[in-house]
Amino acid sequence: MGRIRGLDEERHGHGGILALRALGAAVLALGLVIPWGPTADANPPADPPSAEEAQAARDAVAAGTLSVRQAEAALGTLRTELAAAQVRVQVAAADYAEAQQAVEQAEQAVAVARTAARKAHKGELAARSGLAEVYRASARDADLGSLDIAFQAASVPDMVGRSAVERAVQRKLGGAMAEYQQARASSESADARWSAAKKQRDAAAEQARTAFDAAQAAAADLAARTQAAEVERQALVERLAQLRQTSVEIENEREAARAAAAEAAREAAAKAELERQQEARAEAAAVAPVRTERPGGGSADGGSAGPEAEPAPAPAPRPAPAGPPTSGVTTGSEGLGIGAVAWARTRLGAPYLLGAEGPSAYDCSGLTMMSWASQGVNITRTSRSQYLAVGKVDYGSLRPGDLVFYGSDPGDPASIYHVAMYTGGGMMIEATLPGHPLSENPLRLANAMPYAGRP
């Protein structure tokens, strides 16, 4: 009985083992049909990359990053080159405006000299006519000698009278001759001045033509550079889009943002420098003399000037910042400045034209001159002469109608190449370049002269 029970237990244990094995096989079969999480991929996993393949991938990423940096640097270089080309055009335009003004002044000098010459010619003709008349009058008595006068005289007083008349005629003849000679010399001098004025006018006209040709050539060069730069820029942007696996639109936005950031940095630096200069000028104006001598050897600070007292060395004076140019006068009021701005805004969209001052096209100084002329305030014609002619104000005191000048050398008004008019609210109106209509833009301080101008 016990042996039977043992056999039954052995049989039951062996059956349990078989049941477990059957269940495991079923589960394994089910796992081959139904996916279980991320390991249930139909394709077998790829072999891990080799060390050489991993290094090649890292090298490709580094090369791509370098290409991105190179492309961005090339875009920055393009922006710099175009900005320099624009300045060259504006410099050439300012040169032409000055040359054109010289021609106008020379024309006025020619007109004055021509009028003087004509007047001198008339004076010479009148003197010649008077001389001829006196000569004819004196010729009637030319054959009368002293003896003839004595025989023909009725009396001694008559003879004396005839001699006096003859002497008077001679004096008149001499005076007429002197008057004629003076009139002729004046006429010749006037002719010489007229000839010199015409030569100066012709030289100024030639200089104006040369300056105009240079400005036109600079403008054409800028147009060609702009077109070529745009082609190159587009290629670089497309390359960036490939390297970053983005779109051209996204890269254009990034490039615009980079350009705006670079411009903002330049403006911030320029503003900080102008503020520093203004603070230095204010500090220099407020500084009192450190030490002054009193009569008798005393010092202004109350110290003894005895033989034992060693005078304290005077501190080295700080160089005072340069003040505004001595020339310049402000005659326009704030209301006239607002009126000048209003007039200028009616010209928005008008084309830029070298040397033009309206009514349908303008250059930079032609616009500012005519804007103020509309308010009855006359300023000079060129940007460089305008800077010298108008009053000077700091940029913190700008009001509508004030003029903002730009130059390559802040200390040299001869380097000025552009002028714009402040309209308020951080904006200004300007005529900038050929192909760019008159527009109202945010105020720029990069390359601005130390002072703004107030007509």
C-alpha positions, 0 to 999 in steps of 0.5 A, a space after each residue: 500500500 505504501 508502495 502504491 502511494 509512492 508510485 502515485 506521488 511519483 506519477 503526479 510529480 512527473 505529470 506536473 513537470 510535463 504540464 509546466 513544459 507545455 505551458 512554457 512552449 505555448 508562451 514562447 509560441 505566442 511571443 513569436 506571433 504577438 509583439 511585446 514592447 520595443 523588442 518586437 521589431 520584425 527586422 533584426 537589430 543592425 550591427 553597432 557602428 564600428 569605431 571608424 564609422 563613428 569617427 567619420 560621423 563626428 568628422 562630418 558633423 564638425 565639417 558641417 559646423 565649420 561650413 555654417 560658420 564660414 557661410 555666416 562669416 561670408 554673409 557678414 563680409 558682404 554686409 560690410 562691403 556693401 556698407 562701404 560701397 554705399 558710403 563711397 557713393 554718398 561721398 562722391 555725391 557730396 563732392 558733386 554737390 560741392 562742385 555744382 555749387 562752385 559752378 553756380 558761384 562761378 556763374 554768378 561771378 561771370 555775370 557780375 564781371 560781364 555786367 562790369 565789363 559792359 558798363 566799362 565799355 560804355 564808359 570807354 565809348 563815352 570818354 572817347 566820344 567826349 575826347 573827340 568832341 574836345 579835339 574837334 573844338 580845339 582843332 578849329 583854333 589849331 592854326 592860330 599862333 600867338 602873333 595871329 591872336 595878337 593881330 586879330 584881337 581888338 584890344 589887349 583885354 581881348 587878346 588876353 581873353 583869347 589866350 585864356 580860352 586857348 589854355 582852357 581848351 588845352 586843359 579840357 583836351 588834356 582832361 578828356 584824354 586822361 578820362 578816356 585813358 582811365 575809362 579804357 584801363 577800367 574797360 581792360 581790367 573789367 575784360 580781364 576779370 570777365 575772362 578770369 571768371 569764365 576760366 574759373 567757371 569752365 574749370 568748376 564745370 569740368 570739376 563738376 563733370 568729373 565729380 558727377 562721373 565719379 558719383 555715377 560710377 560709384 553708384 553703378 559699382 554699388 548696384 553691381 556689387 549689390 546684385 552679385 552680393 544678393 546672388 552670393 547671399 542666396 547661395 550661402 543661405 541655401 547652403 546653410 539650410 542644407 547643413 542645418 536641415 532647415 528651410 531657406 525661409 528660416 535661414 533668411 530670418 536668421 540672417 536678418 536677425 544677425 544683421 539687425 543684431 550687428 546694426 544694434 551693436 554698432 548703434 549702441 556703441 555709437 550712442 555710448 561714445 556720443 554720450 561719453 563725449 557730451 559728459 566729458 564736455 559738460 565736466 570740462 565746462 564745470 571744472 574750476 581752476 585748481 590754483 590761482 596766484 594772488 598778488 604778493 605771492 599768496 595762493 588762492 587756497 589760503 596757504 603760506 607762500 613763505 620761503 620754507 613752503 614748497 609749492 605743491 606741483 600743479 596737477 597735469 591739466 586734463 585735455 578739454 574735449 573739443 567744443 563745437 565749431 565756432 561758426 553756426 547760427 540758429 535762426 529757426 524756431 521749434 515751430 518752424 522745425 515742425 513745419 520743415 518736417 511736415 513739408 519734407 513728409 510731402 516729398 516721401 517717395 520722391 526719387 533720389 537724384 544727384 545734385 537735385 533740389 526739387 521739385 520732383 527729385 532731391 539729393 540729401 542736402 537738397 532736401 534739407 535746404 528746401 525743407 527749411 526754405 519752405 519755412 523762410 529759413 535759408 541755409 547753404 546748399 551742401 551737407 558740409 557747408 550746412 554743418 558749418 552754417 547751422 547752430 550745434 546741439 547735442 543729440 540729447 537735445 534733438 527736436 524736429 527739424 534738426 539736422 544729423 550729419 554723417 562723416 568718416 572723420 568726426 573731427 573734420 567737417 570736410 569728411 561729411 558725406 550725408 545729412 538727414 533731418 530729425 522728425 521726432 520719436 527717434 525717426 529721421 527723413 532722408 534722401 540716401 542713394 540713387 535708386 532709393 526713394 526719399 524715406 523716413 527711417 529710424 535715427 542712426 548714430 553710427 558715423 554721426 558727427 559730434 553735434 547735430 545742427 539746428 538751422 
